[in-house]
Amino acid sequence: MGGASMGRSGVAVQGIAALDIALWDLKARRAGLPLAKLLGAHRDSVDVYNTSGGYLSMPIKEVLENIDLARARGVGGIKLKVGSPDPSIDLKRVEAVREHLGDDVPLMVDANQQWDRITATRVGRVLENFNLTWIEEPLDAYDAEGHAALAATLDTPIATGEMLTSVGEHAVLIEAGSSDFVQPDAPRVGGITPFLRIAALADHKGRGLAPHFVMEIHVHLSAAYPRTAWVEHFEWLEPMFNERLELKDGRMIIPNRAGLGLSLSEQAAAWTAESAVFGSGA
Protein backbone atom coordinates (compact mmCIF):
# COMPACT_ATOMS: atom_id res chain seq x y z
CA MET A 1 0.00 0.00 0.00
CA GLY A 2 1.39 3.42 -0.95
CA GLY A 3 0.24 7.02 -1.11
CA ALA A 4 2.01 10.22 -0.11
CA SER A 5 1.43 9.79 3.63
CA MET A 6 2.58 6.17 3.54
CA GLY A 7 5.70 7.07 1.57
CA ARG A 8 7.88 4.33 0.16
CA SER A 9 7.66 2.10 3.23
CA GLY A 10 3.91 1.43 3.17
CA VAL A 11 1.27 1.01 5.85
CA ALA A 12 3.12 -1.71 7.78
CA VAL A 13 5.67 0.78 9.12
CA GLN A 14 2.93 2.97 10.53
CA GLY A 15 1.27 -0.07 12.04
CA ILE A 16 4.54 -0.91 13.80
CA ALA A 17 4.79 2.72 14.90
CA ALA A 18 1.57 2.47 16.91
CA LEU A 19 2.96 -0.46 18.90
CA ASP A 20 6.39 1.11 19.33
CA ILE A 21 4.93 4.37 20.65
CA ALA A 22 2.59 2.51 22.99
CA LEU A 23 5.51 0.52 24.42
CA TRP A 24 7.58 3.65 25.05
CA ASP A 25 4.56 5.22 26.76
CA LEU A 26 4.17 2.10 28.91
CA LYS A 27 7.88 2.05 29.78
CA ALA A 28 7.78 5.67 30.95
CA ARG A 29 4.57 5.10 32.91
CA ARG A 30 6.14 2.15 34.73
CA ALA A 31 9.15 4.31 35.55
CA GLY A 32 6.80 7.01 36.83
CA LEU A 33 8.39 9.59 34.51
CA PRO A 34 7.26 11.78 31.64
CA LEU A 35 8.64 10.30 28.43
CA ALA A 36 10.88 13.35 27.93
CA LYS A 37 12.59 12.76 31.26
CA LEU A 38 12.93 9.04 30.63
CA LEU A 39 14.77 9.92 27.42
CA GLY A 40 16.92 12.55 29.15
CA ALA A 41 15.18 15.92 28.77
CA HIS A 42 17.37 18.93 28.04
CA ARG A 43 14.57 21.43 28.75
CA ASP A 44 11.17 21.72 30.43
CA SER A 45 9.53 23.44 27.47
CA VAL A 46 10.03 23.66 23.71
CA ASP A 47 9.63 26.48 21.19
CA VAL A 48 6.31 26.04 19.41
CA TYR A 49 4.96 27.25 16.08
CA ASN A 50 1.52 27.00 14.48
CA THR A 51 0.69 25.85 10.95
CA SER A 52 -3.06 25.36 10.80
CA GLY A 53 -3.99 29.02 10.29
CA GLY A 54 -2.00 29.82 7.17
CA TYR A 55 -3.10 27.60 4.29
CA LEU A 56 -2.98 28.71 0.66
CA SER A 57 -6.77 28.56 0.37
CA MET A 58 -7.23 31.16 3.13
CA PRO A 59 -7.57 34.86 2.25
CA ILE A 60 -4.80 36.89 3.83
CA LYS A 61 -7.30 38.64 6.13
CA GLU A 62 -8.29 35.25 7.59
CA VAL A 63 -4.64 34.26 7.91
CA LEU A 64 -3.88 37.38 9.94
CA GLU A 65 -6.90 36.77 12.18
CA ASN A 66 -5.77 33.17 12.76
CA ILE A 67 -2.27 34.38 13.61
CA ASP A 68 -3.67 36.67 16.30
CA LEU A 69 -5.69 33.79 17.78
CA ALA A 70 -2.66 31.49 17.82
CA ARG A 71 -0.43 34.12 19.37
CA ALA A 72 -3.06 34.87 22.03
CA ARG A 73 -3.13 31.17 22.90
CA GLY A 74 0.62 31.22 23.56
CA VAL A 75 2.10 30.04 20.25
CA GLY A 76 5.52 31.53 19.55
CA GLY A 77 6.16 31.10 15.81
CA ILE A 78 3.94 31.16 12.74
CA LYS A 79 4.27 29.04 9.60
CA LEU A 80 2.71 30.18 6.33
CA LYS A 81 2.03 27.96 3.34
CA VAL A 82 3.56 29.04 0.04
CA GLY A 83 3.84 27.35 -3.36
CA SER A 84 1.18 29.18 -5.37
CA PRO A 85 1.44 28.87 -9.18
CA ASP A 86 2.41 32.55 -9.16
CA PRO A 87 5.29 33.10 -6.69
CA SER A 88 4.54 36.82 -6.53
CA ILE A 89 1.33 35.96 -4.67
CA ASP A 90 3.35 34.05 -2.08
CA LEU A 91 5.76 36.94 -1.65
CA LYS A 92 2.94 39.42 -1.06
CA ARG A 93 1.42 37.14 1.58
CA VAL A 94 4.76 36.64 3.31
CA GLU A 95 5.31 40.39 3.32
CA ALA A 96 1.87 40.98 4.85
CA VAL A 97 2.44 38.39 7.58
CA ARG A 98 5.91 39.68 8.42
CA GLU A 99 4.59 43.24 8.64
CA HIS A 100 1.74 42.02 10.88
CA LEU A 101 4.04 40.07 13.19
CA GLY A 102 6.92 42.52 13.35
CA ASP A 103 10.57 41.66 12.90
CA ASP A 104 11.16 39.60 16.03
CA VAL A 105 8.45 36.91 15.85
CA PRO A 106 9.68 33.63 14.30
CA LEU A 107 8.17 33.12 10.83
CA MET A 108 8.52 30.03 8.66
CA VAL A 109 7.20 29.22 5.17
CA ASP A 110 6.30 25.78 3.80
CA ALA A 111 6.21 25.07 0.05
CA ASN A 112 5.12 21.42 0.37
CA GLN A 113 7.41 20.32 -2.50
CA GLN A 114 5.81 22.71 -5.01
CA TRP A 115 8.95 24.30 -6.47
CA ASP A 116 11.60 23.09 -8.88
CA ARG A 117 15.25 23.93 -8.20
CA ILE A 118 15.29 27.16 -10.22
CA THR A 119 12.07 28.50 -8.70
CA ALA A 120 13.17 27.59 -5.19
CA THR A 121 16.48 29.40 -5.67
CA ARG A 122 14.94 32.53 -7.16
CA VAL A 123 12.10 32.77 -4.63
CA GLY A 124 14.45 31.82 -1.81
CA ARG A 125 16.71 34.76 -2.62
CA VAL A 126 13.78 37.17 -2.30
CA LEU A 127 12.64 35.49 0.91
CA GLU A 128 16.02 36.31 2.46
CA ASN A 129 14.56 39.78 3.11
CA PHE A 130 12.01 38.48 5.63
CA ASN A 131 14.31 36.96 8.28
CA LEU A 132 12.63 33.55 8.11
CA THR A 133 13.37 30.82 10.63
CA TRP A 134 13.30 28.34 7.75
CA ILE A 135 11.95 27.49 4.29
CA GLU A 136 10.29 24.09 4.47
CA GLU A 137 10.11 21.43 1.75
CA PRO A 138 10.96 23.71 -1.16
CA LEU A 139 11.71 20.71 -3.42
CA ASP A 140 10.69 17.09 -3.90
CA ALA A 141 11.01 15.33 -0.55
CA TYR A 142 13.60 12.88 -1.90
CA ASP A 143 15.77 15.42 -3.74
CA ALA A 144 18.77 15.32 -1.39
CA GLU A 145 21.12 16.91 -3.91
CA GLY A 146 18.77 19.79 -4.70
CA HIS A 147 18.03 20.56 -1.07
CA ALA A 148 21.75 20.47 -0.28
CA ALA A 149 22.53 22.93 -3.08
CA LEU A 150 19.76 25.24 -1.89
CA ALA A 151 20.94 25.04 1.73
CA ALA A 152 24.45 25.99 0.59
CA THR A 153 23.17 28.88 -1.55
CA LEU A 154 20.76 30.59 0.86
CA ASP A 155 21.35 32.17 4.25
CA THR A 156 17.81 31.19 5.26
CA PRO A 157 17.79 27.72 6.84
CA ILE A 158 16.17 24.84 4.96
CA ALA A 159 13.87 22.34 6.70
CA THR A 160 12.62 19.06 5.26
CA GLY A 161 11.96 15.39 6.01
CA GLU A 162 8.33 15.09 7.06
CA MET A 163 7.39 12.83 4.14
CA LEU A 164 10.22 10.34 4.67
CA THR A 165 9.33 6.99 6.16
CA SER A 166 12.55 5.35 7.30
CA VAL A 167 15.84 5.95 9.07
CA GLY A 168 17.68 5.23 5.82
CA GLU A 169 15.81 7.89 3.87
CA HIS A 170 16.54 10.48 6.54
CA ALA A 171 20.17 9.42 6.68
CA VAL A 172 20.58 10.20 2.97
CA LEU A 173 19.36 13.78 3.45
CA ILE A 174 21.30 14.33 6.67
CA GLU A 175 24.56 13.04 5.19
CA ALA A 176 24.07 15.18 2.08
CA GLY A 177 23.63 18.36 4.12
CA SER A 178 20.15 18.79 2.66
CA SER A 179 18.64 20.73 5.55
CA ASP A 180 19.40 22.82 8.60
CA PHE A 181 16.32 21.46 10.39
CA VAL A 182 15.45 17.75 10.26
CA GLN A 183 11.71 17.02 10.36
CA PRO A 184 10.99 13.37 11.12
CA ASP A 185 7.45 12.24 11.97
CA ALA A 186 7.55 9.47 14.59
CA PRO A 187 4.36 7.66 13.46
CA ARG A 188 5.49 7.89 9.83
CA VAL A 189 9.02 6.50 10.34
CA GLY A 190 7.97 3.54 12.48
CA GLY A 191 7.76 4.96 15.98
CA ILE A 192 9.94 6.49 18.67
CA THR A 193 12.74 3.92 18.34
CA PRO A 194 13.65 4.83 14.73
CA PHE A 195 12.95 8.51 15.48
CA LEU A 196 15.70 8.43 18.13
CA ARG A 197 18.12 6.97 15.59
CA ILE A 198 17.32 9.81 13.19
CA ALA A 199 17.74 12.35 15.98
CA ALA A 200 21.15 10.89 16.83
CA LEU A 201 22.26 11.26 13.20
CA ALA A 202 20.95 14.83 13.10
CA ASP A 203 22.72 15.71 16.35
CA HIS A 204 25.97 14.25 15.02
CA LYS A 205 25.73 16.55 11.99
CA GLY A 206 24.75 19.59 14.04
CA ARG A 207 21.21 19.93 12.68
CA GLY A 208 18.19 21.49 14.37
CA LEU A 209 15.09 19.35 14.98
CA ALA A 210 11.50 20.28 14.07
CA PRO A 211 9.31 17.15 14.04
CA HIS A 212 6.23 17.06 11.85
CA PHE A 213 2.72 17.03 13.38
CA VAL A 214 1.60 14.97 16.46
CA MET A 215 2.69 17.49 19.07
CA GLU A 216 1.45 15.14 21.78
CA ILE A 217 4.40 12.83 21.05
CA HIS A 218 6.94 15.21 19.59
CA VAL A 219 6.98 17.65 22.49
CA HIS A 220 8.71 14.92 24.51
CA LEU A 221 11.14 14.02 21.73
CA SER A 222 12.05 17.65 21.04
CA ALA A 223 12.64 18.24 24.75
CA ALA A 224 15.10 15.33 24.75
CA TYR A 225 17.07 16.68 21.76
CA PRO A 226 20.34 18.40 22.75
CA ARG A 227 20.29 21.07 20.04
CA THR A 228 17.78 23.64 18.79
CA ALA A 229 14.33 22.06 18.66
CA TRP A 230 10.77 23.06 17.84
CA VAL A 231 7.37 21.43 18.08
CA GLU A 232 4.52 21.96 15.61
CA HIS A 233 1.18 22.98 17.09
CA PHE A 234 -1.97 21.45 15.61
CA GLU A 235 -5.31 21.42 17.41
CA TRP A 236 -6.66 18.53 15.35
CA LEU A 237 -6.03 15.65 17.76
CA GLU A 238 -7.05 17.45 20.96
CA PRO A 239 -10.61 15.93 21.05
CA MET A 240 -9.00 12.48 21.42
CA PHE A 241 -7.57 13.24 24.88
CA ASN A 242 -8.77 14.42 28.25
CA GLU A 243 -5.64 16.52 28.80
CA ARG A 244 -4.40 19.62 26.97
CA LEU A 245 -0.80 20.63 26.39
CA GLU A 246 0.06 23.92 28.03
CA LEU A 247 1.44 26.86 26.06
CA LYS A 248 3.24 29.73 27.72
CA ASP A 249 5.34 32.59 26.32
CA GLY A 250 5.74 30.96 22.93
CA ARG A 251 6.70 27.55 24.28
CA MET A 252 4.99 24.22 24.92
CA ILE A 253 5.37 22.91 28.46
CA ILE A 254 6.42 19.28 28.95
CA PRO A 255 3.63 17.50 30.87
CA ASN A 256 4.68 16.33 34.34
CA ARG A 257 2.45 13.26 34.04
CA ALA A 258 3.98 9.82 33.45
CA GLY A 259 4.45 8.54 29.92
CA LEU A 260 3.06 10.74 27.20
CA GLY A 261 0.80 12.18 29.88
CA LEU A 262 -2.40 11.52 27.96
CA SER A 263 -5.59 9.53 28.47
CA LEU A 264 -8.23 8.84 25.84
CA SER A 265 -11.40 10.90 25.94
CA GLU A 266 -14.78 9.16 26.05
CA GLN A 267 -15.19 9.99 22.38
CA ALA A 268 -11.94 8.24 21.45
CA ALA A 269 -12.45 5.34 23.86
CA ALA A 270 -15.79 4.61 22.18
CA TRP A 271 -13.92 3.69 19.00
CA THR A 272 -12.32 0.68 20.73
CA ALA A 273 -13.34 -2.61 19.10
CA GLU A 274 -11.42 -4.92 21.42
CA SER A 275 -9.21 -4.53 24.47
CA ALA A 276 -6.59 -6.62 26.25
CA VAL A 277 -4.48 -6.31 29.39
CA PHE A 278 -0.75 -7.14 29.34
CA GLY A 279 1.71 -7.68 32.15
CA SER A 280 -0.80 -7.78 34.98
CA GLY A 281 -0.62 -11.49 35.80
CA ALA A 282 1.67 -13.31 38.21
Secondary structure, 3 states (H helix, E strand, C coil): CCCCCCCCCCHHHHHHHHHHHHHHHHHHHHHCCEHHHHHCCCCCEEEEEECCCCCCCCCHHHHHHHHHHHHHHCCCEEEEECCCCCHHHHHHHHHHHHHHHCCCCCEEEECCCCCCHHHHHHHHHHHHHHCCCEEECCCCCCCHHHHHHHHHHCCCCEEECCCCCCHHHHHHHHHHCCCCEECCCHHHHCCHHHHHHHHHHHHHCCCEECCCCCHHHHHHHHHCCCCCEEEEECCCCHHHECCCCCEECCEEECCCCCECCCCECHHHHCCCCCCCCCCCCC
